[in-house]
Amino acid sequence: MWGGPNIRFPFTEQTFKEDIKLKDIATYTIVDESENPLAFGQIYPRLGRCHLGRLAVNPDNRRQGLGQRLIASLCEIGNQTLNTQGYSLFVLSDNNSALNLYQKLGFRQAEYPKPLTLDNCLYLIKDED
């Protein structure tokens, strides 16, 4: 569910890379001093906003501020590299910890102009600071 409805399952390393469009979408990872991945996210323009996609924090490293750091960094990079205004993301309505974080950071629920392929998916937006 984290990767979106278009991820083939079961997946291989190759199909996963293809499905998350690793070569086509700006992808960023926060790593520790040993290069172990701590957090992951992608950004791209969607409906005139910098869209944050496939946001994830390693479960062993949650509750350390990494989600907030990841989102702040992605928004900053998006401001510098994309010709967009504001930010957007999708979140599953039952992902309470992520939803709480996004709302704490100023994201609010909005109507998405097209039908969503997941029933429990919310579209959140945030204006630029």
N, C-alpha and C positions, 0 to 999 in steps of 0.2 A: 504494500500500500504506500510505503514511503516514496517510492520512485514514480508513482503515478500509474494510471490505468493501462499504460501502453508497455509496461515491462512484461516480457515473456517469462513465464514461470512453468517449470523450473528453468533457471537460467544458467548459462555458462559465463565465464569471464568475458568472452567475446560478445555474446548476445547482450549482456548487461551493458558493456561499453557502448554498443550500438544503440541500445534502447534509451540510454540516458544522454545520447548525442554528445559523448565525451569530446569528440574532435570538433564539434560545431558550436558548442555553448561554452562561454567563459566559466571555468570551473576553478574553485578555490578550496584549499584544505588548510586547516590549522593543525600543525603537528607539534609534538613535544621535542625535547632535545635529542631523542633517539630516532626522530623521523616517524614515530608512530602516529597515525591519524587520530585526531581528537574531535574534529568537526569538519563538516563538508557542506558546500552550497554552490549553487550556480546562479548566474544572472543573465538576463537577456531582455530586450524590449518587448513589452506586451501591452497593447492598447495605450500606447504613449507613456507608460510607466516603466520603471526599472523593476522587472519581475524577479523575485527571489524564489528559486526553485530547488527542490530536493534538499531541503535543509535537514541536517542530521547532526547530532552530537553523540559521540561514542557513549553507550550506556554506562560504562565504567567511569566516565568523567563528567557526568551530569551534576548539576547543582554547584558548579564552580564558576559560573558567569560566562561560560564559553558560548552559549547560544546568543546572549546579548552582544558579546564581542564579535561573533560571526556576523550577525545582522548589521551591526554598526559598520564593520569593515566592508561588507558587500554593498551597503548603501553608499558609502564613501567612494568605492571603486566605480559603482554605477554612475554617480554624479560626474566623475572624471572621464568616463569612457563612453557613456551612452547619451544620446540626445533625447532625454526623457524628462518628465516632470512627475515627481512623486514615486511611490513604490507600491508593489502589490505582491501578494502571495496567496497560495491555497493552503488550507489546513482542514483536516478531518475534524468534524464537530465533536467527536468523542476523545480527541487528543487534548485533554484539559491542560496539561502542563505547557504544551506549545501554545495553545490558545491564550492562556493567561500571560505568557511571556510576550506574545505579539501585542496583546491589548495594553500591557504595561509599557510597551515601547511606542504606543500611539497608533497602532493599526486598528481599524474599525471595519465592521462588516459592511459590504456593499453588494449591490446586485450585479451579477455578471451578465453581459449582454447576450450570451449564448447559453443554451442548455448545458449543464455540467454532466459529465459522464458518470460521476459518483454521487449517489444519493445523499451521503452525509458529508459532502464537501462544502466548505465555506470559502468565499472570496473576500479577502481583506485588503484594504488600501490604507495608505498613509501619505499625507502631503509632505512636501519637503520641509525640513526644519527652518 
